[in-house]
Amino acid sequence: MIKLYDDGVYLLHGTEIVEDPAKAGISVSKEEAAKNTIAYGILEAHNTSSDMKSLQIKFDKLTSHDITFVGIIQTARASGLEKFPVPYVLTNCHNSLCAVGGTINEDDHMFGLTCAKKYGGVYVPPHQAVIHQFAREMLAGGGKMILGSDSHTRYGALGTMAMGEGGPELVKQLLNKTYDIKMPGVIGIYLDGEPMKGVGPQDVALAIIGATFKNGYVNNKVMEFVGPGVGSLSADFRIGIDVMTTETTCLSSIWRTDEKIKEFYDIHGRSEDYKELNPKDVAYYDGMVYVNLSEIKPMIAMPFHPSNVYSIDELNENLTDILHDVEQKALVSLDGAVEYSLKDKVVDGKFYVEQGIIAGCAGGGFENICAAADIIKGKNIGADAFTFSVYPASMPVYMELVKNGAVADLLEAGTVVKTAFCGPCFGAGDTPANNAFSIRHTTRNFPNREGSKLQSGQISSVALMDARSIAATAANKGFLTPATAMDVEYKGQKYHFDKNIYANRVFDSKGVADPDVEIQFGPNIKDWPAMSALPENLIVKVVSEIHDPVTTTDELIPSGETSSYRSNPLGLAEFALSRKDPAYVGRAKEVQAAQKAIESGSCPLDALEELKPVMAKIQETYPNVGKGNIGVGSTIFAVKPGDGSAREQAASCQKVLGGWANIANEYATKRYRSNLINWGMLPFLTDAEDTALPFKNGDYIFVPDVRKAVEEKQDVIKAYVVGDDLKEIDLRLGDLTDAEREIILQGCLINYYRATSGK
């Protein structure tokens, strides 16, 4: 079904995989042939440096949603923003639906609208479209690059190389700076055959994620989809696979394009944006994933990660064993905080689920919902616990589904059809009941993301499936059913795009800024607090220690209802690690009191009594360390933090609570590490096994001459665990650009730009 090649391979004429170039008579070097990928050509066209090994990228367009755009624009404003230099689209698809406890949604929306007017952007009102569907319909273009502040910024199927990064990377683009990165590796995804009836894009995507995530095969690389199987897939089908590439931890994606993609642009009235893309006759890839589409079956990603993949048939045939295995894995994911059982979902030998949802950028596409309507037409979901909800990804999609009768078929069966909203994907909509099991065509199923609150004893489960099998399960009244088991005639209805919906409702400045517009601030929209530069010497206290194999951003800062505080940095920070380590915030604040004392000119030892013996021990060896040359803050240890969302709040919440660093064995994604750097935090690495760390939670670590170490680009930074003596440990920062080093030295991106602009 899926084969991973151990080494790099050549691709001839876009169809023939060659492992041994000598036998095939290939004389082109790997280095030259690597320039013949689609990805290389697009990156070269957008690189502003003279060195293709060290890229400085300028993107064609930017996009953000309402969880992120307030913080981005506030950061850019504080750094000297005068006008959006490239098209910047602000969508409002992450409404938290909270009227109390945080920022009123409409306050953020009006902030976004007035900023779009003032700085020359595009504003998409709530319920009109989820961020990535609007980008597909209105922004994507062949050979272009788009940067978005959402991790699932992926438009590769349309010939657009898109990347999801934390907000500060968009700030750099807004200030006419560049996205700096080493030339990434390119992994070919060779598609062969065609999917069997009932198999959808989520099935293919989950199969690929299951094969590549755990071994890091495509980590921080570009996935380039090639091979004859691409041509067997519709544009919608390709888009559905493409959006899920994020869950492999790849950097970006790109696909070869053809007449079906040209038709997509034609339908949307943007024929001029189509560009045929293919690798050149002899292309070299750093790895290759062979996918036989014909062999892929309906899949399910069981809790609590998209890579926890089984075929639905396999699950149904081995319920007891697989459910037990998931329960055991849950002991790690949930830290044993709650009782967790799945075997009670087995009723008369069949697996019963309580909820089915098709939504967002992954599931809410036209073809997915049409197929679901075809499956459930003439049936019903029953009058028991099972519920079924569908969220079309945009109003144009919704209107076409109304016109062609799909919505009527869904409604008659008992389905609830809602507007474009990402809530089920990030924990702010259709939260399952306690102990309930939800199957979703969305992007993620992390713990703490779907609404669970472990500290309150609330736990629910989300599994990822394709819309077709979700609809089949709904037609079977909640009993897990693959779509391939259904005898269905799929109508294959044609899509018609009505541009008037957006023309009548979306604000588009056409790139014209109006500096006279006053930005509308709600009472809970707050500026970023002042942040200090990196001190000469640093004392950090370990205030959280996480030993999970991977730590997601949703564990570092929960999504869902907490997002109502998204425009208030200090308010949101109160929720940092709240579902993973509820004591973290209090511990961080205790240590922060010492740094605040330093900043106010007071003695930190008076503010934090436990610091006195620590400082005394340090001064035995370093007598000159003290007033005027010391900083105090907190750090956390995690084995592999940062999988998941691009939201920079996972880092910024730590920073505003006094965080100076993270310590990790490795960072799960580039975007999380970049977020740490952009918020002035040291992305430390340790080679010590997490089971044999030289420090523990509650320990103080002293880093002498840390500022000098960053300035001088030291590979290894000497630090000391402070106890009865100073125990030396080695920390590393990994590769940093000169600009990244300066950002850390200045204390954060805002300080860096203020310093360089003279403001």
N, C-alpha and C positions, 0 to 999 in steps of 0.2 A: 504493500500500500504506500509506504513512505520509506525512502532510503536516504541516509545521510552519507555523503562521500567523506572519506577520512582526510583527504587533501584537496588542494585546489584543482580545478579542471578547466579545460578549454571547451568552448561552445562554438561549433562550426555552423555557419549559416542559420543560426538561431534554433537549430533542431538536433544537432548531433553532439552528444557529450563525449569528450575525449579525455581520458586519464593519462595516456602515454602519448605525448606529442610526437616523439620520434617515430613510433609505429605509424602514425597518421600522416607523417611527412610535414608536420608543422614546424616552420623555421622561425616564426615570430616569437620573440622572448615574452616571458610572463609580464614583464614590466610594460612592454609596448602593448600587448594584447589587453592588459588591464585598463588601458585608456579607451578601449573600444566598447565598454559597457555603456548602457544608457545613463547610468548614474554618474559615471565620470564626466560625460559630456555636459550634463546639467550643472554639476558642481563646478566644472571649469568655467562655464558661462557666467556663473554668479560669484566667482572668487575674485576679490579685489587685490589679493596679494600676488606677488610674482612667483610664489612657491606653492606648487600643488600638493606638497606634503604638509604644509601648514596653511589651512584655508582661513580666509577672512571673508565671510559670506554676507552679502546684502540681499535680503529677500524682496520679492515683488509685492507681496501683500501680507497683512497681519490680521489676526482675528482673535477675539476674546469673548468670554461669556461673563455673566454678572456675578459669578463667584470671584472672578479675578480682575475684571477691568478697573474697578475702583482703586485697588491697591496699585495696579500698574500705572494708571494715570496720576495718582497721587505721588508715586515715586518719580515719575517723569517730570511732573510739575516742580517738585522739590529740586530736581536736577537741572532745571532750565528749559523745559519744553516750551516751544512757541507755536508749533504747528505740526500736525501729522505729516511726515515727509513722504509717506507711501499710503495707499488705501488701507484703512484700518476699520474693520467691522466689529461693532459691539452688539452681540446678541444677548437675549434675556431668556434663556432656556433653563437656568438653574435656580429659578425662584424657590426659596426655601419654604414658602407658604406660612411663615411665622409672622404674626401680627404683634407679638409681644416678645420680650426677652432680647431683642437685638434690633437691627436696622429694619425698618419697614421696607418691603420690597420696592415699592414705588419711589422711595427716596433714592435708592440706588439707581433705579431706572431713569429718574429725572436727572440725576447726576450724569448718567451716560448720555442722555439726549442732549443736554446743554454742552457737554464736552465735545460731542460730535459736531455741534454747531460752531463752537468756539475754535476748535482745532482742525476742522475739516474732515470729519469721518462719516461713517455710515452707522445708523442706529436701527436695529431690528427689534420692534416691540415684543413684549411677552406673547407667547402662544403662536407666533408666526412661523417659527422654525427653530429646530435645534441647531447648534452652532455648525456642525459638520455637514448637515444637509444643505443649509444655506450656502456654505462654501462650495459644495459640489455644484449646486444649481447656478450660482452667481459669481464665483471667484476663480475657480480652478481654470487652468489653461495649460496646453501642452508645452512642456519644457520649462514651465515656471516653477518657482519655489515660494511656499507659504509657511510662515511661522505662526503658530497658535499657542495660547497659554492653556491648552488642554492637551493631555497626553495623547488623546486619540486623533490628533491632527494628522490625518492620513488621507491623501487624495491621489495616491499613486496609480490607481486604476484608470484615472482620467489623464494620466501623463504629467501629473504635478508632483514634484518631490516636496512633501510637507513634513514638518517636524513639530512636535509638541514639547515645549520647554516652559520653565518657570517664568513668571512675570518679568523679572529683571532682564532676561534676554530680549524680551520685547521692548523694554525700556531702552536698551542699547540701540535697537533699530530706530526707535522714535527719536533718538538723539543723534541719528546719522552715524552711529558706530556700527561695528561689524560683529557677526557671530563667529567666534574663533574656535577652530577645532582642527585636530589632525585629520588628514585624509582617512576616512573610514574604509574598512574592508567592505567588499561587495559580495554577497552570497546569492547565487542564482537559485530561484525556486522554479524548477522545471515541472510544468503541468502537462500531464499526458492523459489521453482518454477523455471521457465526459461523465458527469455525475448520473447515477441512476435516478429514476423517478422517485420523488419524495425526499431526496437529499438536497439540502440547501447550503448556502454559503457559510453559515455558522458551523455546520458539520465539517466542512473542509478546513475552516480556520482552526477549530478545536483540535482536529487531527494534527495539523502542523504545529500548533502550540504544544501539544502533548509530546511531540517528537523532538522539540528544540529547546524548550524552556529550561529544563533541569540541567542540561549539559552546557547551557550558555552558547549554543552553536551560532546564534546570530546576534549575540549581545553587542549592542552599540555599533552594529553594522547595518548596511543598507540591504534590504531584501529586494531583489530584482526578479520579477515574474516573467518567465519566458516559456517557450515550448509550445507545441501544437495544441495542447489542451486549453490554452488561453482563449483561442478562437471559438471553443465550444461553449463559452460562458457569456451570458448577457452582461451588459454594463452594470446592472443592479447586482448581479451575482458577484461580479468582480469586486464591486464596491464593498459588499458584505464581507468578503474575505479580507480585503485590504484594511478595513478599519480595525480589525482584530489583530493585525500584525504587532501593534503596541504590546500585546500580552506576551510576545516572545522576548521582549526587552530590546528589540532592534532599534536603531536610530531613526530610520525612515524606510520608505518603500517606493518602488517605481515599477510600472508594468509596461510591456510593449503595448502599443495601441493599434487599432484597426478600424474597419468600417463601423463596427458596433459602437465604438467610442465616438466616432465622427457623428453617428446618428444621435447619440446622447446630446452632443453640443448642438446639433441641428434642432432637435426637439426643444431645447432651451433657448433658441434664438441667438446662439453664440457660435455660429459655424466658424468664424474667424479665429476662435480660440483653440480649435483642434489642431494637433500636430502629430503626424505619424512618427512613432518612436520604435526603434528596433536596435538590438545590439548589432555591431558591425560583423562582417563575415567571420572574423576570428577574434573572439573575446575570451578573456581569462577571468575566472571567478575564484575568490579565495575559498570557496566551498560551494557545494551544490546539494540542494534538497530535491530529490525526485519524488513527485507525487502522482500516483495513479488515481485519477479522479474516479475511475470506474469501480474501484474497490472500496471506496469510502462509504461507510454506513452512517445512519443517523447516530449522532454522538451526544454525550452528556458530560459536562464538567462538574463533578461533584464538589460539594463544599470542601475546602474554602479557598480554591484557587483555580483559575482557568486551565491550568496544566494538569489538574487531577481528572484525567480524561478516560472514559470508557465508551464503548459502543453501547447503545441502549439495549440491544439484544444481549450483550455480554452481562450487563447489569441485571436484566430481568431473569437471565438463566442462572445467575450466581448471587442472588440477592443476599443471602445470609453472610457469605464470605466478604463480599464487597462492602456491604453496609458496616460490618464489623471493622473492616480495614479503615473506612472513613471515620468511624467513631474513635479508633485509636489515633489517627492523625489529628483529630479534633482535640485530643488531650494536649497536644503541643500548641496548636493554634489558639486554643481557648485557655491555656495555662491551668486547666483543671478547675476553673473558677465556677463552672456550673455543671449540673448533670446534663449529659447530652446523649440522646439516643435516637437512632434512625430505624431500628428494627421494629419499633411499634408502628411504623408506616406500612408494614406489610399486612394486607388484608386479604384473606383467602388466597395466599400465595402471590398476590400482586401488589405492586408498589403504588400507594395512594399519595397524591400531593394535594395541597390545599389551594394553590394559587398558580396561575399562568399569566405571564405578561410578555407582550411584544412591544418594544419601545426603543426610542432614542436613535442615535446615529447608526447603531448596528442592526436593530430589528425593525425600525419604523419605515423602511423603504416600501415603495409601491409594490414590487413583485412579491415581497415577503407577505404583505397583508392580503394581497389578492389570492395568493396560494392558501393562506389560512382561511380566508372566506370560502374558497372552493371546498376545502376539507370539511368545514363545519356546517355548510349550507344544508338545510333540511334536518339538522340534528340539534341537540341542545346540551348545555353544560350541566343540567340537573339542578335540583333545589337543595343541595347539601352544602358542605363547607367550601367546596371548590369554587373559586372565582376566576374570571378571565377578563383581562383588560388589554386594550390595544391603543397605542399612542402613535398615530402617523407622524412622521418626522418633520413635516412642514404642512402649512395650509394648502399650498398647491397640490401636494400628494393627497391630503384629506379631501379636497374638493373633487379630484378625479375619482377617488374611491366612492364618493357620494354619487357622482354622475353614473358610474358603471355598475352600481348596485351592490358593491362589496360591503359597504357599511350596513345596508339593510339586511344582508345575509348574516352579518356578524351580530347585529342587534337582536334579530329575531331568535338567535340561538342562545341569548342571554349574556352576550359579551357587552362590556362597557367600553365605549369608544371615547377617548379623551383627546385633548389638544397636544400640540408639540411641547414636550416637557421631559427633561432628563431625570426627573425625580427618582423613578425606580432604579436608575443606574447608580445613583450616589447616596441613596438612603433618605430621601425626602419625599417619597411618594409610594403609596401602596406597601407600606412596611408590613411584613407578615406578622401574624399573631405569634405569641410565645409558643415555641416548639413546632411551629408550622414549617412546611417545606414548600418553597417557591421555585418554579422553573421559569427561566427568563431568557428571552433573546435580547440581551443587553451585553455590556462589555466585561463586567467584573462580578465576582462573587466572593470578595474578600470578607473575612470576619470584621465586624464593626462597621461595615459599609451598608448593609441592608437594614440597619436599624437596631441590631442587638445592643443591649446595654448589660454587659456581664456583671458590673458592680450592682445592678438591680435585679440580677437573676433572670434577665430577659435574654432569650436566645432564639434565633430562628436560622433557617438554612436557605441558601440560594444555590441552585444549580443552573448552569448555562446550557441552553439547547437552541436548536433552530426553530423559527416560527412555525414551520410545517409540522414538526413533531409536537410542539406545544399545542397547536390546533388539534392534532390527532388525539392528544391526551385530553383536551377539553371535550372533544366529541365523544370520548370514552368516559366522560364524567369524572375526570381526575385520576384515572388509573394510567400509569405511565405507558405510553404507546408510541412507537416509532412511526413516522409518516409512511414509511415503506410498507407498513401493514395495512394501510388504507387503500381501498379501491376507489380512486378519485380521478376524475377527468379535469385536468387543469386547463382553464380557459386560455391562459396566456394573453391576457388583455393588453392592448397597446396603451402606452402612456401619452397623455397630452398635457403640456405645461401651459398654465395660464399666467403670463407675466403681470397681468393687471393686479393680482393680489398684492404683490410687492410694490408695484408702481403706485398703488393707492394708499399704502400704509407705511412703507419703510422710508425713513428719512435718509436721503443721500445728498451730502453736501457737494458731490462731484469734485471733491478735493479742494473746495474753496473754504478757507477759514474765515471766521468772523470774530476778530479779537474783542469786539465790543460786547459779545454775549457774556452775561454773568453766569458762572457755574452755580447750579442749584445744589446746596448742601442740606442734607437732612441732619437732625441733631446728633445722630450716632455715627456720622461719617467723620472720622478723626484722622489727623495727620500722623505720620510716623514719629515716634519719639526720637529725641536726639540720641546718637550713638557715638561712643568714644572710639578713637583710633587704637590700633593694637599697641599695647604698652611694651616697654623694653623687656620686662620680665612678667611672667604670667603664673598665677596660681589658679588651678581649676579643681573643683570638687566633682567627683563622679556622683551624679544624683539619680541615675537610672542605669540599670544593667539588664540588657535584653539578649537572651540566648536563642531565640527562634532562628531557624535556618535563614529566613528572610523576614524582614520587617517592612510592612507596607506604609505608605504615606497616610493611609487611613487609620493606622495605629498611632502614628506620630501626631496627627491632628484629625480627629474624626470628622467625616462629612455629615450629611444629613442636616438635622435641625441646628447644629452648631454653626452652619453657614449663615445664619441670620446675623452673626457678628462679623461677617467677612470684611466689612468696611471699618471696623474698629480694631486695630491691631492688638491693643491691650485686652479688650473684651474677648476677642477670639483666643488669645493666648491662655486664658483661664482653662480652656479645654484641652490643652496640649497633653498628649499621652493619657488622657483621662480614662480611656477604656483599656489601656494596656498597663499603665502604672499610675493609679490615681494619686499617689503621694508625690509625683514628680513636681507639680506646680509649686506646692508648698516648699519642697526642698530647694528648688531653684530660686524662689523668692528670698529664702533665708540667706543664701549665698549672695544674691544680688544686692542685698542691703550693704554689704561691704564695698562693692563697686560704686554704689550711689554715694556712700560716704566719701570715697576717694574723689569722685567728681565734684562733690560739694566742698572739698577742702578739709573734711573731717578725717578722723582716724578710723580706718576700717576695723581695727581691733576692738574698738568700742562698740561698733555696730554688730560685730559677729564674734562673740566671746571665744568660740572654739577655734578661731583663727590664731589666737595668741600662742599656743604651743607649736602650732604649725610654723608660724613666722620665726619663733625662737629657734626651732630646729634648722630652718633654712639659713638663718643668719649666723649659725655656728660655722657654716662652710662659705656662705655668701654674705659677709657682713655689710656689704654696700647695698644690698637689696632692701628697699624700703620706700620711704616717702619720695614721691616724684618719679619713680621708675617701676612701679608694680601695678598690675591689674588683677582683679579677682572675679571669677565667674564660675560657671558650671559647665559640665560636659556629660554626655551620655555615651555608653558603649552599646553597640549592636553588631551582631555578626555581619549582616549584609543588609543595611537599611536602604530605603528609598525606592522599592518596587512600587509601581502604581502611578498615581496621579502626578501631573506636572505642577499642581498647586504649590507655590513657593511658601505658603503658610506652614508647611511641614518644617521648614527651616526658620522662617521669620518669627514664628511663635516662640521657638527656643531663644532666638536672639533677643527679642524684647523682654524676655524673662532673665536675661543676663547670661545666655549661653555664649561661650567663646569657641567651642569646638565640638566635634563629634570624633569618636574613636571607633574604628571599624576594622574588620578583616578585609572587607572590600565593600564598595558601594554598588548597589543593585543597578542603578541607572546613572547615566551621565547627568541627566536633568536634576536629580536630587543633589548630586555633588556640586553642580553649578549653582544651585540655589544656596547651598551652604556658603560657597565662596562669595556670591553676590551680596549676601547679608553679613559678610565680614567674619565668617566662622572658619576655623581651621579644620580642613577635612583630613584629620589624622588617620593613618593606617598603622596597624600593629601586626606583626608576624606571629605573635603569640596565639596559640590555640585558645578558643573561647573557654575551653574547659580548664585551662591552665594560665589564666591571666595573672600578671604580676600585680594587679590592683583589683579592688572590689568596690561595690557600691558603698559610698560614704567616705572613701579614701580621697585625700588631697594629692594632687600631682603638681609638681613645680617644674616649670619650663623656663630655665634661665636663658637670657639673651634670645628670646624667641623672635623678636623683631629683626635682630641681626641675622638670625638663621633664615628667615624669609627673604630678607634683602639679598643675602649672599647665595641664595638658591642651594642651600645645604640639602644633600640627599637624605641624610639621617640627622634627626634632631634629638639631642640628649635631653632626657627628662628624668625626674626623680619622684618616686612614690614616697610621701612624707609619713614616716612613722617614728619608731624609736631611733631610726637612722634614715638616711637618704638612700633609697634603693634605686639604682640607675636602671632606666628602661630606654629602649629605642623607639622612636616614633618617626614615621615618614609622612610627607605631604603628597607624594606622587607628582606627576607632571603638572606644572602650572605655567600659563603664559605670563609674560611680563605684566600685562594688564591685570590678570587675576591676582598676581602678587601685590600689585599696587592697591587693588580693591581691598584685599585683606589688611594691608598696612593702614589704609585710611579708615577702616572700620566698617565699611559697607559701600555699596554702589552709589548711594546718594552722596555720601561724603566725597567719594572719588570724583564724581562729576562736578560737585561744587568746587573742589580744589582745582580741577583742570579748567573750569570755565571762569574761575575768578569770582563766582557769585557767592 
